[in-house]
Protein backbone atom coordinates (compact mmCIF):
# COMPACT_ATOMS: atom_id res chain seq x y z
CA UNK A 1 0.00 0.00 0.00
CA UNK A 2 1.46 3.40 -0.95
CA UNK A 3 2.59 5.62 1.89
CA UNK A 4 0.04 8.29 0.95
CA UNK A 5 -2.83 5.80 1.30
CA UNK A 6 -1.52 4.60 4.65
CA UNK A 7 -1.31 8.18 5.90
CA UNK A 8 -4.82 8.96 4.67
CA UNK A 9 -6.12 5.82 6.36
CA UNK A 10 -4.47 6.77 9.65
CA UNK A 11 -5.95 10.25 9.48
CA UNK A 12 -9.41 8.85 8.77
CA UNK A 13 -9.19 6.53 11.75
CA UNK A 14 -7.89 9.23 14.09
CA UNK A 15 -9.91 12.30 13.08
CA UNK A 16 -13.37 11.24 14.37
CA UNK A 17 -11.88 10.28 17.75
CA UNK A 18 -9.89 13.51 17.85
CA UNK A 19 -13.11 15.47 17.31
CA UNK A 20 -14.70 13.55 20.18
CA UNK A 21 -11.84 14.49 22.51
CA UNK A 22 -12.03 18.06 21.27
CA UNK A 23 -15.70 18.09 22.31
CA UNK A 24 -14.69 17.18 25.86
CA UNK A 25 -12.21 20.07 25.91
CA UNK A 26 -14.88 22.40 24.56
CA UNK A 27 -17.26 21.19 27.28
CA UNK A 28 -14.65 21.96 29.94
CA UNK A 29 -14.18 25.49 28.55
CA UNK A 30 -17.96 25.91 28.37
CA UNK A 31 -18.35 25.07 32.07
CA UNK A 32 -15.50 27.36 33.09
CA UNK A 33 -16.86 30.40 31.26
CA UNK A 34 -20.45 29.65 32.26
CA UNK A 35 -19.40 29.49 35.90
CA UNK A 36 -17.48 32.76 35.96
CA UNK A 37 -20.41 35.16 36.20
CA UNK A 38 -23.54 35.44 38.25
CA UNK A 39 -26.65 37.58 38.05
CA UNK A 40 -28.91 39.08 40.67
CA UNK A 41 -31.36 41.90 41.12
CA UNK A 42 -30.21 44.81 43.22
CA UNK A 43 -32.03 45.06 46.54
CA UNK A 44 -34.67 47.76 46.49
CA UNK A 45 -34.58 48.25 42.72
CA UNK A 46 -36.96 47.07 40.04
CA UNK A 47 -34.42 46.51 37.27
CA UNK A 48 -31.98 43.73 36.49
CA UNK A 49 -28.37 44.29 37.47
CA UNK A 50 -25.36 42.40 36.15
CA UNK A 51 -22.63 41.88 38.71
CA UNK A 52 -18.95 41.74 37.59
CA UNK A 53 -17.92 39.02 35.14
CA UNK A 54 -21.46 38.09 34.12
CA UNK A 55 -21.43 39.94 30.84
CA UNK A 56 -22.94 39.65 27.41
CA UNK A 57 -19.54 38.62 26.12
CA UNK A 58 -19.41 35.55 28.38
CA UNK A 59 -22.94 34.53 27.49
CA UNK A 60 -22.23 34.87 23.77
CA UNK A 61 -18.97 32.96 24.22
CA UNK A 62 -20.61 30.04 26.00
CA UNK A 63 -23.35 29.91 23.35
CA UNK A 64 -20.72 29.73 20.59
CA UNK A 65 -18.74 27.07 22.47
CA UNK A 66 -21.82 24.91 22.85
CA UNK A 67 -22.69 25.26 19.15
CA UNK A 68 -19.13 24.29 18.13
CA UNK A 69 -19.25 21.31 20.49
CA UNK A 70 -22.57 20.17 19.00
CA UNK A 71 -21.16 20.52 15.49
CA UNK A 72 -18.21 18.27 16.36
CA UNK A 73 -20.76 15.66 17.48
CA UNK A 74 -22.46 15.72 14.09
CA UNK A 75 -19.15 15.77 12.22
CA UNK A 76 -17.34 12.96 14.01
CA UNK A 77 -20.27 10.57 13.59
CA UNK A 78 -20.66 11.48 9.93
CA UNK A 79 -16.95 10.96 9.20
CA UNK A 80 -16.79 7.68 11.11
CA UNK A 81 -19.73 6.27 9.15
CA UNK A 82 -18.59 7.61 5.78
CA UNK A 83 -15.06 6.31 6.18
CA UNK A 84 -16.20 3.13 7.97
CA UNK A 85 -13.82 3.85 10.84
CA UNK A 86 -16.18 3.24 13.77
CA UNK A 87 -14.06 2.12 16.73
CA UNK A 88 -14.70 0.80 20.23
CA UNK A 89 -13.18 4.01 21.57
CA UNK A 90 -15.57 6.08 19.50
CA UNK A 91 -18.65 4.06 20.49
CA UNK A 92 -17.80 4.62 24.16
CA UNK A 93 -16.42 8.15 24.19
CA UNK A 94 -18.74 9.77 21.63
CA UNK A 95 -21.96 9.32 23.68
CA UNK A 96 -19.99 10.05 26.85
CA UNK A 97 -18.82 13.41 25.47
CA UNK A 98 -22.39 14.18 24.38
CA UNK A 99 -23.77 13.49 27.84
CA UNK A 100 -21.07 15.55 29.55
CA UNK A 101 -21.82 18.57 27.35
CA UNK A 102 -25.62 18.41 27.39
CA UNK A 103 -26.31 17.18 30.94
CA UNK A 104 -23.56 19.43 32.29
CA UNK A 105 -25.15 22.41 30.53
CA UNK A 106 -28.53 21.63 32.10
CA UNK A 107 -26.97 21.39 35.56
CA UNK A 108 -25.18 24.72 35.12
CA UNK A 109 -28.29 26.46 33.78
CA UNK A 110 -30.33 25.45 36.83
CA UNK A 111 -27.60 26.52 39.23
CA UNK A 112 -27.30 29.60 41.48
CA UNK A 113 -25.23 31.51 38.91
CA UNK A 114 -28.44 32.24 37.02
CA UNK A 115 -30.68 32.73 40.03
CA UNK A 116 -31.93 36.23 40.79
CA UNK A 117 -33.42 37.56 43.98
CA UNK A 118 -36.42 39.81 43.44
CA UNK A 119 -37.16 42.84 45.61
CA UNK A 120 -39.97 40.94 47.38
CA UNK A 121 -37.47 38.25 48.45
CA UNK A 122 -38.60 35.57 46.01
CA UNK A 123 -36.22 33.87 43.58
CA UNK A 124 -36.32 33.42 39.84
CA UNK A 125 -34.23 31.32 37.46
CA UNK A 126 -33.31 33.41 34.43
CA UNK A 127 -32.65 30.38 32.25
CA UNK A 128 -36.04 28.81 32.98
CA UNK A 129 -34.30 25.52 33.85
CA UNK A 130 -35.51 24.16 37.19
CA UNK A 131 -33.46 21.56 39.11
CA UNK A 132 -36.08 18.87 38.46
CA UNK A 133 -35.65 19.44 34.73
CA UNK A 134 -31.92 18.71 34.99
CA UNK A 135 -32.69 15.58 37.04
CA UNK A 136 -35.20 14.45 34.39
CA UNK A 137 -32.65 14.87 31.60
CA UNK A 138 -29.99 13.03 33.61
CA UNK A 139 -32.41 10.20 34.45
CA UNK A 140 -33.34 9.75 30.79
CA UNK A 141 -29.70 9.59 29.73
CA UNK A 142 -28.80 7.09 32.47
CA UNK A 143 -31.76 4.88 31.59
CA UNK A 144 -31.09 4.81 27.85
CA UNK A 145 -27.34 4.37 28.35
CA UNK A 146 -27.97 1.44 30.72
CA UNK A 147 -30.40 -0.18 28.27
CA UNK A 148 -28.02 0.21 25.33
CA UNK A 149 -25.05 -0.99 27.37
CA UNK A 150 -26.78 -4.17 28.53
CA UNK A 151 -28.13 -5.21 25.13
CA UNK A 152 -24.88 -4.48 23.33
CA UNK A 153 -23.02 -6.51 25.96
CA UNK A 154 -25.23 -9.41 24.78
CA UNK A 155 -24.11 -8.83 21.19
CA UNK A 156 -27.34 -7.08 20.18
CA UNK A 157 -27.07 -3.87 18.19
CA UNK A 158 -28.88 -1.07 19.99
CA UNK A 159 -27.92 1.98 17.98
CA UNK A 160 -29.47 5.37 18.57
CA UNK A 161 -33.02 5.74 17.30
CA UNK A 162 -34.34 8.60 15.19
CA UNK A 163 -36.05 10.13 18.21
CA UNK A 164 -32.77 10.05 20.11
CA UNK A 165 -31.02 11.92 17.31
CA UNK A 166 -33.86 14.44 17.06
CA UNK A 167 -33.67 14.94 20.82
CA UNK A 168 -29.95 15.70 20.58
CA UNK A 169 -30.55 18.17 17.74
CA UNK A 170 -33.33 19.89 19.70
CA UNK A 171 -31.14 20.18 22.80
CA UNK A 172 -28.21 21.42 20.73
CA UNK A 173 -30.38 24.25 19.41
CA UNK A 174 -32.30 25.04 22.60
CA UNK A 175 -29.41 25.43 25.05
CA UNK A 176 -27.49 28.05 23.04
CA UNK A 177 -30.81 29.72 22.16
CA UNK A 178 -31.42 30.36 25.87
CA UNK A 179 -27.91 31.75 26.32
CA UNK A 180 -28.26 33.95 23.23
CA UNK A 181 -31.60 35.34 24.43
CA UNK A 182 -30.05 36.23 27.78
CA UNK A 183 -26.98 37.75 26.10
CA UNK A 184 -29.13 39.72 23.69
CA UNK A 185 -31.21 41.21 26.51
CA UNK A 186 -28.19 41.56 28.83
CA UNK A 187 -29.90 39.15 31.24
CA UNK A 188 -32.76 41.62 31.53
CA UNK A 189 -35.36 39.70 29.51
CA UNK A 190 -38.70 41.34 28.74
CA UNK A 191 -41.87 39.35 29.23
CA UNK A 192 -41.98 37.88 25.73
CA UNK A 193 -38.36 36.70 26.00
CA UNK A 194 -39.07 35.05 29.36
CA UNK A 195 -42.06 33.34 27.77
CA UNK A 196 -39.89 32.15 24.87
CA UNK A 197 -37.29 30.78 27.28
CA UNK A 198 -39.96 28.93 29.27
CA UNK A 199 -41.41 27.42 26.09
CA UNK A 200 -37.94 26.29 25.00
CA UNK A 201 -37.22 24.69 28.39
CA UNK A 202 -40.53 22.86 28.66
CA UNK A 203 -40.35 21.68 25.05
CA UNK A 204 -36.84 20.38 25.69
CA UNK A 205 -37.95 18.39 28.72
CA UNK A 206 -40.99 16.94 26.93
CA UNK A 207 -38.87 15.99 23.91
CA UNK A 208 -36.30 14.39 26.19
CA UNK A 209 -38.92 12.26 27.94
CA UNK A 210 -40.67 11.24 24.72
CA UNK A 211 -37.37 10.27 23.10
CA UNK A 212 -36.90 7.54 25.72
CA UNK A 213 -40.15 5.76 24.86
CA UNK A 214 -38.91 4.07 21.63
CA UNK A 215 -35.84 2.76 23.48
CA UNK A 216 -37.99 1.31 26.26
CA UNK A 217 -40.42 -0.20 23.75
CA UNK A 218 -37.59 -1.74 21.73
CA UNK A 219 -35.90 -3.03 24.89
CA UNK A 220 -39.07 -4.74 26.11
CA UNK A 221 -39.71 -6.35 22.72
CA UNK A 222 -36.10 -7.51 22.35
CA UNK A 223 -35.95 -8.84 25.91
CA UNK A 224 -39.08 -10.94 25.38
CA UNK A 225 -37.44 -12.59 22.38
CA UNK A 226 -34.33 -13.56 24.34
CA UNK A 227 -34.00 -16.96 26.02
CA UNK A 228 -34.49 -16.84 29.80
CA UNK A 229 -31.25 -16.37 31.78
CA UNK A 230 -29.88 -19.31 33.77
CA UNK A 231 -31.19 -19.54 37.32
CA UNK A 232 -28.15 -19.20 39.57
CA UNK A 233 -29.98 -18.17 42.74
CA UNK A 234 -28.36 -14.72 42.80
CA UNK A 235 -30.25 -11.60 43.75
CA UNK A 236 -28.88 -9.58 40.86
CA UNK A 237 -27.78 -6.80 43.19
CA UNK A 238 -24.53 -5.09 42.39
PyMOL commands that set and color helices and strands:
alter all, ss='L'
color gray80, all
select helices_A, chain A and resi 3-36+56-82+88-109+112-114+131-153+162-184+191-225
alter helices_A, ss='H'
color red, helices_A
select strands_A, chain A and resi 39-41+48-50+115-117+123-125
alter strands_A, ss='S'
color yellow, strands_A
deselect
rebuild
show_as cartoon
